[in-house]
């Protein structure tokens, strides 16, 4: 760690500790404020106070999602959650880089290793691929983030669970409009309407986003719509319907290689630049997505309820990729996806031998059918496809079909007023099937159809001891399970298009100890330590310069760490928040990797898992002055360095940045008006916002934006 980095790290720590010291002195002289833990549904599938759960779960509230935020990616608000890495790629061609305790850090496209939901409807497909960008964050009231063993109760690929919950409709109808302007010619407009008409609650939200992007060749636009309806059929029966739609186009500036200079070996000639290959192949993406989900709740009696959730949708995705750094050669990879699924659950509560219990059990089914084509391009234009010709531009023409059928049970029993036991198990069956339609008869391109099935039962158990009304201690243990996605199972060799159906699923064993405490009625403290042992971790085994990767299994990996958050409220409307994550994620056995140079390389036991950060800190000092409707907050963020490849020969360096936001709010008769401004990266620091792990062309780095601003104006009218 350099002297500068050490100084910044120490300055940040000192600033946060000083903040707490000043605030505690002020609190001692004034009336105490009371902090309460949020109610969550993700951990147990029924509403319960998070303070009384043996689970590491945090809630990001609407004020942290929307106050002074662009509301375009989850990375904006998830940076405050301990244990979660949420990196902004500073471009829109891929979803944000999200991982939980290191699970999902290898992902280059979409989110893997972490399951994503909206109102109980999965945004993660049966094979483990997730797309959180489906949901417009301006329609979201909160995000629940769960880590640890109990995530396994959501099935395959659940190193963590992220669930977005949309806003509730108000009793009185209201309409609103928001406009935003920012650096790099960024613009966003939002229109929304919500209310209740007789027995129907409704919420409609539409938005438009466009930007030229911080980096060259990174312009994008996105239009979204969300519609939510809740029909109160009777006191016992309710139907929820949710529709999400978006359409997007985005240029892809790719990653940058490191360019060494004599004065600064970590410098880039121009962090805004895109490599020539981005222009030569005209790398970009266009996509649209529509899905609808229904949730029917029916209370049979006071102690029994059934819930049926069903969903269906379509996604079209066309991605133009570069395959040669010095020519116009590229590939157009298209996916036309139909997907659907359902979950049927029974909730029961009561007493057994005078012990209070709750129980949930259910069945889940999901199916995804991808029609996939891969065609060679010249400067972003598809080459002609010639039937039965070995020189045809067509590389792949196949259907990728994935299904899952799961059964789960989860419950809690209170052995005493001070001791609760939570336990559950889920049996998961995932099938991947490839139907190959690309049968040209060439030596490397026979019939590559095939299928593979994975099955696993993942048990979990946890206990929480309520030591005092303000101190809870908990422990849990569980198994985890992650199958390969179709992206990882795409190739068994860099030289042909046969799928890799011999990949094994990774299996993990999770241990966690934690403390939850309310201190002096105005400090909420959460702390945990964990250990995760994984076998058959899915890793990159071979790459070539044409952006083709072959995945395999590493024998063992290990993750150990700790997570801390302190949320405090003080008199005079001052609040502070601090989160700290410590993670040591490493390979625990040797394996061989073949880079694009073709020379086999031994990845040593003890190497760090790339894309993971040993330490992450987020601190916030906020103040609200009610007479003027004014609020402001200073944010600080520190990330340690992150290795970019398995061999650990290069890394993105540590950084510390500061952001500030401020705004006013006025209530005039039926109108509520808000104005706000946000400035990010106050010191205009050059740093790497995210990394492309094991990039075959050594373009690992995606530089973050320099100092930039966002201005927002909002008006809402209540009838």
C-alpha positions in Angstrom: 0.0 0.0 0.0 1.5 3.4 -1.0 2.0 6.3 1.4 -0.8 8.2 -0.4 -3.2 5.4 -0.1 -2.3 4.8 3.6 -2.8 8.5 4.3 -6.2 8.5 2.5 -7.3 5.4 4.4 -6.3 6.9 7.7 -7.9 10.2 6.9 -11.2 8.5 6.1 -11.1 6.4 9.3 -10.3 9.4 11.4 -13.1 11.4 9.8 -15.6 8.8 10.5 -14.5 8.2 14.1 -14.5 12.0 14.7 -18.0 12.2 13.3 -19.2 9.6 15.8 -17.3 11.4 18.7 -18.9 14.8 17.9 -22.3 13.3 17.5 -22.1 11.4 20.8 -21.2 14.6 22.6 -24.2 16.4 21.0 -26.5 13.4 21.9 -25.4 13.5 25.6 -26.7 17.1 25.8 -30.0 16.6 24.1 -33.0 14.3 23.9 -32.3 10.8 22.6 -33.6 9.5 19.3 -34.8 5.9 18.9 -33.5 3.6 16.2 -35.6 0.6 15.1 -34.6 -2.3 12.8 -36.5 -2.6 9.5 -39.1 -5.3 8.8 -38.0 -7.6 6.0 -39.6 -10.4 3.9 -36.7 -12.0 2.0 -35.2 -13.9 4.9 -38.3 -15.9 5.9 -40.8 -15.1 3.2 -43.1 -13.5 5.8 -42.7 -10.1 7.4 -40.4 -10.1 10.4 -38.2 -7.6 12.2 -34.6 -8.1 10.9 -33.2 -7.6 14.4 -34.7 -10.9 15.4 -33.3 -13.0 12.5 -30.1 -15.1 12.6 -29.3 -13.7 9.1 -27.1 -11.0 7.7 -29.7 -8.8 6.0 -29.8 -5.1 5.3 -32.4 -2.8 3.8 -31.6 0.1 1.5 -34.5 2.5 2.0 -36.2 4.8 -0.7 -34.3 7.8 0.6 -31.0 6.1 -0.2 -32.2 4.9 -3.6 -33.6 8.1 -4.8 -32.3 11.1 -2.9 -29.8 12.8 -5.2 -29.4 9.7 -7.3 -29.8 9.0 -11.0 -31.7 5.8 -10.1 -30.3 3.9 -13.1 -28.2 1.1 -11.6 -28.2 -0.8 -8.3 -24.5 0.1 -7.8 -25.6 3.6 -6.8 -27.3 2.4 -3.6 -25.7 -1.0 -2.8 -22.3 0.5 -2.1 -23.6 1.2 1.4 -24.3 -2.5 2.2 -21.5 -4.5 3.9 -20.4 -7.7 2.2 -21.7 -6.4 -1.2 -19.5 -5.2 -4.0 -21.4 -3.1 -6.5 -19.2 -1.5 -9.0 -20.3 1.1 -11.6 -18.9 0.2 -15.0 -19.4 3.9 -16.2 -21.2 2.5 -19.2 -24.5 0.8 -19.9 -23.6 -2.0 -22.2 -23.4 -4.4 -19.3 -25.3 -4.6 -15.9 -23.4 -3.4 -12.9 -20.7 -5.7 -11.4 -22.4 -7.1 -8.2 -21.0 -9.8 -5.9 -21.8 -11.0 -2.4 -18.9 -12.1 -0.3 -17.0 -12.7 -3.5 -19.7 -14.8 -5.2 -20.3 -13.3 -8.7 -17.1 -11.4 -8.9 -16.0 -13.2 -12.1 -19.2 -12.1 -14.0 -18.6 -10.1 -17.2 -22.2 -10.2 -18.5 -25.2 -9.8 -16.2 -25.1 -10.9 -12.5 -24.1 -14.4 -11.5 -23.7 -16.0 -8.1 -26.3 -13.7 -6.6 -30.1 -14.1 -7.1 -32.2 -11.1 -7.9 -35.9 -10.6 -7.4 -38.6 -7.9 -7.6 -41.7 -8.3 -5.4 -40.9 -12.0 -5.2 -40.6 -12.5 -9.0 -37.2 -13.8 -10.1 -35.0 -11.7 -12.4 -32.5 -14.6 -12.3 -33.0 -17.3 -14.8 -32.9 -21.0 -14.0 -29.2 -21.3 -15.1 -28.2 -18.5 -12.7 -28.0 -15.5 -15.0 -29.6 -12.3 -13.6 -30.6 -8.9 -15.1 -31.4 -6.3 -12.4 -31.6 -3.6 -15.0 -35.2 -4.8 -15.8 -36.6 -2.7 -12.9 -36.8 1.1 -12.9 -35.4 2.2 -9.5 -37.6 5.3 -9.4 -40.5 2.8 -8.8 -38.7 1.0 -5.9 -39.4 1.7 -2.2 -36.6 -0.5 -0.8 -34.0 -3.1 -1.5 -33.4 -6.1 0.8 -29.9 -7.6 0.6 -29.3 -11.0 2.3 -25.9 -12.7 2.6 -24.8 -16.0 4.1 -26.2 -19.5 4.3 -29.9 -18.7 4.3 -29.5 -17.4 0.7 -29.3 -21.0 -0.3 -33.1 -21.4 0.4 -33.6 -19.4 -2.9 -32.0 -22.2 -4.9 -29.2 -22.3 -7.5 -26.6 -19.6 -7.7 -27.6 -18.0 -4.3 -24.4 -16.7 -2.9 -26.6 -13.8 -1.9 -30.1 -12.5 -2.5 -31.1 -9.0 -3.7 -34.8 -8.3 -3.6 -36.3 -5.0 -4.9 -39.7 -4.1 -3.5 -41.8 -1.6 -5.5 -43.7 1.3 -3.9 -47.1 0.9 -2.3 -50.0 2.9 -3.8 -51.2 5.8 -1.6 -54.9 6.1 -0.5 -55.1 9.5 -2.2 -54.3 9.7 -6.0 -51.2 11.6 -6.9 -49.2 12.4 -10.0 -45.6 13.5 -10.3 -42.8 14.4 -12.7 -39.0 14.6 -12.4 -36.3 15.9 -14.7 -32.6 15.4 -14.2 -29.6 16.9 -15.9 -26.0 15.9 -15.4 -22.4 15.7 -16.7 -21.7 14.2 -20.2 -25.1 15.5 -21.5 -27.0 13.2 -19.2 -30.8 13.6 -19.1 -33.6 11.7 -17.4 -37.3 12.3 -17.3 -39.8 10.4 -15.1 -43.6 10.5 -15.0 -45.6 8.6 -12.4 -49.1 8.2 -11.1 -50.4 6.3 -8.2 -53.5 5.9 -6.0 -56.5 3.8 -5.0 -59.8 3.4 -6.9 -62.3 1.4 -4.9 -60.6 -2.0 -4.4 -57.7 -1.5 -6.8 -54.4 0.1 -5.9 -52.3 1.2 -8.8 -48.9 2.6 -9.6 -47.7 3.6 -13.1 -44.2 4.8 -13.8 -42.5 5.7 -17.1 -39.0 7.1 -17.7 -36.5 8.1 -20.4 -32.7 8.2 -20.0 -30.0 9.3 -22.4 -26.3 10.2 -22.1 -23.2 10.7 -24.1 -21.2 8.8 -21.5 -18.1 9.7 -19.5 -15.9 7.5 -21.8 -15.6 7.8 -25.6 -17.9 5.4 -27.4 -20.2 5.0 -24.4 -23.4 6.8 -25.4 -26.7 5.1 -24.4 -30.4 5.6 -24.0 -33.0 3.6 -22.2 -36.8 3.8 -21.9 -38.6 2.0 -19.1 -42.2 1.5 -17.8 -43.5 -0.1 -14.6 -47.1 -0.8 -13.8 -48.3 -2.4 -10.6 -51.9 -3.2 -9.6 -53.2 -4.7 -6.4 -56.7 -5.9 -6.4 -58.3 -6.5 -3.0 -60.8 -9.1 -4.0 -61.8 -9.6 -0.3 -60.3 -9.3 3.1 -58.7 -12.7 2.6 -57.8 -12.6 -1.1 -55.5 -10.2 -2.8 -54.1 -10.2 -6.4 -50.9 -8.3 -7.3 -49.9 -7.8 -10.9 -46.5 -6.3 -12.0 -45.5 -5.3 -15.5 -41.9 -4.3 -16.3 -40.7 -3.2 -19.8 -37.6 -1.5 -21.1 -35.8 -0.8 -24.4 -32.2 0.1 -24.5 -29.3 0.9 -26.9 -25.7 1.4 -25.6 -22.3 1.7 -27.1 -19.6 -0.5 -25.4 -16.2 1.3 -24.8 -14.7 -2.1 -23.7 -12.0 -2.2 -21.1 -8.6 -0.5 -21.3 -5.2 -2.2 -21.0 -2.7 -0.8 -18.5 -0.3 1.7 -20.1 2.8 2.1 -18.0 4.8 5.3 -17.8 8.1 6.1 -16.1 6.4 8.3 -13.5 3.3 6.3 -12.9 3.2 2.6 -13.8 -0.5 2.6 -13.1 -1.5 5.5 -15.4 -3.6 5.5 -18.5 -2.9 7.8 -21.4 -6.5 8.8 -21.4 -9.0 7.2 -19.0 -11.9 8.4 -21.2 -10.6 6.6 -24.3 -12.0 3.5 -25.8 -9.5 1.1 -27.5 -9.4 1.1 -31.3 -11.1 -2.3 -31.4 -14.3 -0.7 -30.0 -14.5 1.5 -33.0 -13.2 -1.0 -35.5 -15.9 -3.6 -34.5 -18.4 -0.9 -33.5 -19.1 -2.7 -30.2 -22.5 -2.0 -28.8 -25.7 -3.6 -27.5 -29.4 -3.3 -28.2 -32.0 -5.0 -26.0 -35.6 -5.0 -25.0 -37.3 -6.8 -22.2 -41.0 -7.4 -21.2 -42.2 -9.4 -18.3 -45.4 -9.7 -16.3 -45.9 -11.4 -12.9 -48.9 -12.2 -10.8 -49.0 -12.9 -7.1 -52.2 -14.3 -5.5 -52.5 -14.4 -1.8 -55.3 -16.1 0.0 -55.7 -16.5 3.8 -57.5 -19.8 4.6 -57.8 -18.8 8.2 -55.8 -17.0 10.9 -53.0 -19.5 10.8 -52.8 -20.6 7.2 -52.2 -18.8 3.9 -51.4 -19.9 0.4 -49.5 -17.9 -2.2 -49.2 -18.5 -5.9 -46.7 -16.5 -7.9 -46.4 -16.9 -11.7 -44.5 -14.9 -14.3 -43.6 -14.9 -18.0 -41.6 -12.7 -20.3 -39.4 -12.2 -23.4 -36.0 -10.7 -23.8 -34.2 -9.7 -27.0 -30.4 -9.0 -26.8 -28.0 -8.2 -29.6 -24.4 -7.7 -28.6 -21.6 -6.7 -31.0 -18.2 -7.9 -29.8 -14.7 -7.3 -30.9 -12.5 -10.3 -31.8 -9.4 -8.7 -33.1 -7.6 -5.7 -31.6 -6.1 -4.6 -35.0 -8.9 -5.2 -37.5 -12.6 -4.6 -38.1 -13.4 -8.2 -37.2 -16.1 -8.9 -34.7 -19.1 -11.0 -33.8 -22.8 -10.3 -33.4 -24.2 -12.5 -30.6 -28.0 -12.5 -30.4 -30.4 -14.1 -27.9 -34.1 -14.3 -28.2 -35.4 -15.5 -24.9 -38.8 -16.7 -23.7 -39.1 -17.5 -20.0 -41.8 -18.3 -17.5 -42.2 -19.9 -14.1 -44.3 -20.3 -10.9 -44.0 -20.7 -7.2 -46.7 -22.2 -5.0 -46.2 -21.7 -1.2 -48.1 -22.6 2.0 -47.5 -20.5 5.1 -48.6 -21.9 8.5 -48.1 -20.6 12.0 -49.3 -21.8 15.4 -48.0 -23.5 18.5 -46.6 -27.0 19.2 -46.2 -28.1 22.8 -46.8 -24.5 23.7 -43.9 -23.4 21.5 -44.7 -20.8 18.9 -43.7 -21.8 15.3 -44.0 -20.7 11.7 -43.6 -22.8 8.6 -43.4 -22.3 4.9 -43.1 -24.9 2.2 -43.4 -24.7 -1.5 -42.7 -25.8 -5.1 -40.8 -23.7 -7.7 -40.6 -24.2 -11.5 -38.8 -22.1 -14.1 -38.0 -22.4 -17.7 -35.8 -20.3 -20.1 -35.5 -20.9 -23.9 -32.8 -18.9 -25.7 -32.6 -18.9 -29.4 -28.9 -18.0 -29.9 -27.1 -16.9 -33.0 -23.5 -15.9 -33.4 -22.4 -14.2 -36.7 -19.1 -12.7 -37.8 -19.1 -9.0 -38.5 -17.0 -6.3 -40.2 -17.2 -2.9 -38.4 -20.4 -3.9 -36.8 -22.1 -5.2 -39.9 -23.0 -8.8 -40.1 -21.3 -10.9 -42.8 -23.5 -13.0 -45.2 -24.5 -16.4 -44.1 -23.9 -19.1 -46.7 -25.7 -22.4 -46.3 -23.5 -25.5 -46.1 -20.3 -23.6 -46.5 -17.4 -23.9 -44.1 -16.5 -20.3 -44.6 -19.9 -19.0 -43.7 -20.1 -16.1 -41.2 -22.3 -18.2 -38.9 -20.6 -19.5 -35.8 -23.5 -20.7 -33.6 -27.2 -21.5 -34.2 -28.7 -23.2 -31.3 -31.4 -23.3 -28.7 -30.3 -23.1 -25.0 -33.0 -24.4 -22.8 -32.7 -24.3 -19.0 -35.3 -25.5 -16.4 -35.4 -25.8 -12.7 -37.8 -27.7 -10.4 -37.3 -27.1 -6.7 -38.9 -28.0 -3.4 -38.3 -26.1 -0.2 -39.3 -26.0 3.4 -38.3 -23.3 5.9 -39.5 -22.6 9.5 -38.9 -21.1 12.9 -39.6 -22.4 16.4 -39.3 -20.4 19.6 -37.8 -22.7 22.2 -38.1 -19.9 24.8 -38.7 -16.2 24.9 -35.0 -15.7 24.3 -34.1 -18.4 21.8 -35.4 -19.0 18.3 -34.3 -21.8 15.9 -34.6 -21.2 12.2 -34.0 -24.1 9.7 -34.8 -25.1 6.2 -33.8 -27.1 3.2 -34.2 -26.8 -0.6 -33.8 -29.5 -3.2 -32.8 -28.0 -6.6 -32.8 -29.7 -9.9 -31.4 -27.7 -12.9 -31.2 -29.0 -16.4 -29.2 -27.4 -19.3 -30.0 -28.5 -22.8 -28.4 -27.5 -26.1 -30.2 -28.1 -29.4 -27.7 -27.5 -32.1 -29.0 -26.3 -35.5 -25.6 -25.4 -36.9 -24.7 -28.5 -38.9 -22.4 -27.6 -41.7 -20.6 -30.9 -41.7 -17.1 -29.4 -41.1 -14.7 -31.2 -38.9 -15.1 -28.8 -36.0 -18.8 -28.4 -36.4 -20.8 -31.6 -36.0 -24.0 -32.0 -34.1 -23.2 -30.5 -30.7 -26.6 -31.1 -29.1 -26.6 -32.4 -25.6 -27.9 -31.9 -22.0 -26.8 -32.2 -18.4 -28.7 -32.3 -15.2 -27.6 -31.1 -11.7 -29.3 -31.9 -8.4 -28.5 -30.8 -4.9 -30.2 -30.5 -1.5 -29.0 -27.5 0.5 -29.9 -27.5 4.3 -29.5 -24.5 6.5 -29.9 -24.0 10.3 -29.5 -20.9 12.5 -30.2 -19.8 16.0 -30.6 -16.4 17.6 -30.2 -15.8 21.3 -31.9 -12.6 22.6 -29.4 -11.9 25.4 -31.2 -8.6 26.4 -34.0 -6.6 24.7 -31.2 -4.7 22.9 -28.6 -7.4 22.2 -29.0 -10.5 20.0 -26.4 -13.1 19.2 -26.8 -15.5 16.3 -25.0 -18.4 14.5 -25.9 -20.2 11.3 -24.6 -23.0 9.1 -25.6 -24.1 5.6 -24.7 -25.5 2.2 -24.6 -23.6 -1.1 -24.9 -24.7 -4.7 -24.1 -22.9 -8.0 -24.5 -24.5 -11.5 -22.7 -23.2 -14.6 -24.6 -20.7 -16.7 -25.0 -21.1 -20.4 -22.3 -18.4 -20.9 -19.9 -20.6 -18.9 -21.0 -23.8 -20.6 -20.8 -22.3 -24.1 -17.5 -23.9 -25.2 -15.4 -26.9 -24.3 -12.6 -25.6 -26.5 -11.4 -22.2 -27.8 -11.2 -23.9 -31.3 -14.7 -25.2 -31.8 -18.3 -24.4 -30.8 -19.2 -27.6 -28.8 -20.8 -26.8 -25.4 -19.0 -27.6 -22.2 -21.5 -30.0 -20.5 -18.9 -31.6 -18.3 -18.6 -28.6 -16.0 -19.4 -29.5 -12.4 -21.5 -27.2 -10.1 -19.7 -25.5 -7.3 -20.7 -26.5 -3.8 -20.0 -24.4 -0.6 -20.1 -24.9 3.1 -21.0 -21.7 5.0 -20.5 -20.7 8.7 -21.5 -17.4 10.3 -21.5 -15.8 13.8 -23.1 -12.4 14.4 -24.2 -9.7 16.8 -27.1 -7.3 16.5 -27.4 -4.5 19.0 -29.2 -1.2 19.7 -27.0 1.1 21.8 -28.4 3.9 23.8 -31.6 3.8 21.7 -30.0 5.7 18.8 -27.2 3.4 17.4 -28.0 0.2 15.5 -25.0 -2.0 15.2 -24.7 -5.2 13.1 -21.5 -7.3 13.1 -20.7 -10.8 11.8 -17.8 -13.0 10.9 -18.0 -15.8 8.3 -16.1 -18.7 6.7 -17.0 -20.3 3.4 -15.3 -23.3 1.9 -16.1 -24.1 -1.7 -15.2 -27.0 -3.9 -15.4 -27.1 -7.7 -15.5 -23.3 -8.0 -16.2 -22.4 -11.6 -13.2 -20.5 -13.1 -11.7 -19.6 -16.4 -9.5 -22.4 -17.7 -8.6 -21.2 -21.2 -9.0 -18.0 -23.3 -8.1 -16.8 -26.8 -7.8 -13.4 -28.4 -11.2 -13.8 -30.1 -13.1 -13.3 -26.8 -13.8 -17.0 -26.4 -13.4 -18.5 -22.9 -13.5 -22.0 -21.7 -14.5 -22.5 -18.0 -13.5 -25.3 -15.7 -13.5 -26.2 -12.0 -10.9 -25.2 -9.4 -10.7 -27.8 -6.7 -11.0 -25.6 -3.6 -11.5 -21.9 -2.7 -11.9 -20.3 0.7 -13.5 -17.0 1.8 -13.2 -15.6 5.3 -14.3 -12.2 6.4 -16.2 -9.8 8.7 -19.0 -7.2 8.1 -19.9 -4.2 10.2 -22.5 -1.5 10.0 -23.4 1.2 12.5 -26.5 3.4 11.8 -27.0 6.3 14.2 -29.6 9.1 14.7 -28.9 12.2 16.8 -30.6 15.3 17.9 -30.8 18.3 15.6 -31.6 15.9 12.7 -28.0 14.7 12.4 -27.4 11.1 11.3 -24.3 9.0 10.5 -23.8 5.6 8.8 -20.7 3.5 8.6 -20.2 0.1 6.9 -17.1 -2.0 6.7 -16.3 -5.2 4.8 -13.3 -7.4 5.2 -12.9 -10.3 2.8 -10.1 -12.7 2.2 -11.1 -14.7 -0.9 -8.5 -17.0 -2.2 -7.8 -20.2 -4.2 -7.1 -23.0 -1.8 -5.6 -25.4 -4.4 -3.5 -25.2 -7.6 -5.0 -25.4 -11.1 -3.8 -24.8 -14.6 -4.9 -21.8 -16.8 -4.1 -21.5 -20.5 -4.0 -17.8 -21.6 -4.4 -16.5 -25.2 -0.6 -16.9 -25.6 -1.1 -20.6 -25.3 1.4 -21.2 -22.6 0.0 -23.2 -19.6 0.2 -21.3 -16.4 -0.1 -22.6 -12.9 -2.5 -20.7 -10.6 -1.0 -21.1 -7.2 -3.0 -22.0 -4.0 -3.1 -18.8 -2.0 -3.8 -16.5 -5.0 -6.6 -14.0 -4.4 -9.9 -14.5 -6.3 -9.9 -11.7 -8.9 -12.6 -9.0 -8.7 -12.7 -9.1 -4.9 -11.7 -6.3 -2.5 -10.0 -7.1 0.8 -11.6 -4.1 2.4 -14.4 -1.7 1.6 -15.6 1.2 3.7 -18.6 3.5 3.2 -19.3 6.4 5.6 -22.0 9.1 5.5 -22.7 12.2 7.6 -26.2 13.6 6.9 -28.0 16.7 8.3 -31.6 17.9 7.8 -32.8 21.5 8.6 -36.6 21.2 8.8 -37.6 24.9 8.8 -36.1 25.3 5.3 -36.8 21.8 4.1 -33.1 21.4 3.5 -31.1 18.2 3.7 -27.5 17.3 2.8 -25.0 14.5 3.2 -21.3 13.9 2.7 -20.3 10.4 1.6 -16.9 8.7 1.7 -15.9 5.5 0.1 -12.7 3.5 0.2 -11.9 0.3 -1.7 -8.6 -1.6 -1.4 -6.9 -3.0 -4.5 -8.5 -5.8 -6.6 -6.6 -8.3 -8.7 -7.9 -8.6 -12.2 -6.7 -12.1 -13.1 -6.3 -15.5 -11.5 -2.5 -15.4 -11.7 -2.6 -12.1 -9.7 -0.1 -10.3 -12.0 -2.1 -7.1 -12.2 -4.6 -5.2 -10.1 -6.8 -2.1 -9.9 -5.3 0.1 -7.2 -7.0 1.2 -4.0 -8.9 4.4 -4.0 -10.8 6.8 -1.7 -13.4 9.2 -3.0 -15.9 11.7 -1.6 -19.4 12.7 -2.8 -21.9 15.3 -1.6 -25.6 15.7 -2.1 -28.0 18.5 -1.1 -31.5 19.5 -1.7 -34.6 21.4 -0.7 -38.2 20.3 -0.3 -41.4 22.5 -0.2 -45.0 21.6 0.6 -47.4 24.1 -0.9 -51.1 23.2 -0.6 -51.4 20.0 -2.6 -47.9 20.3 -4.2 -44.6 18.9 -3.0 -41.6 20.3 -4.8 -38.0 19.1 -4.5 -34.7 20.4 -5.9 -31.4 18.6 -5.4 -27.8 18.5 -6.6 -25.2 15.8 -6.4 -21.5 16.0 -7.0 -19.5 12.8 -7.2 -15.7 12.3 -6.9 -15.2 15.8 -5.3 -11.4 15.5 -5.6 -11.6 14.5 -9.3 -9.6 11.4 -8.6 -8.5 9.0 -11.3 -9.4 5.5 -10.3 -10.7 2.2 -11.7 -14.5 1.8 -11.2 -14.7 -1.9 -12.2 -12.6 -4.6 -13.7 -13.1 -7.2 -16.4 -11.8 -10.4 -14.8 -9.5 -12.5 -16.9 -10.1 -10.5 -20.1 -8.5 -12.4 -22.9 -7.0 -9.3 -24.5 -5.7 -7.9 -21.2 -8.3 -5.0 -21.3 -9.0 -5.4 -17.6 -9.8 -1.9 -16.6 -12.9 0.3 -16.7 -12.0 3.8 -15.4 -14.5 5.6 -13.3 -15.7 9.1 -14.1 -13.9 12.2 -12.7 -15.7 14.9 -10.9 -19.3 15.0 -12.2 -22.7 16.5 -11.2 -26.4 15.7 -11.3 -29.2 18.3 -10.9 -32.8 17.2 -10.3 -36.2 18.9 -10.1 -39.3 17.1 -9.0 -43.0 18.1 -8.6 -45.8 16.0 -7.1 -49.5 16.8 -6.8 -51.9 15.1 -4.4 -55.6 15.2 -5.3 
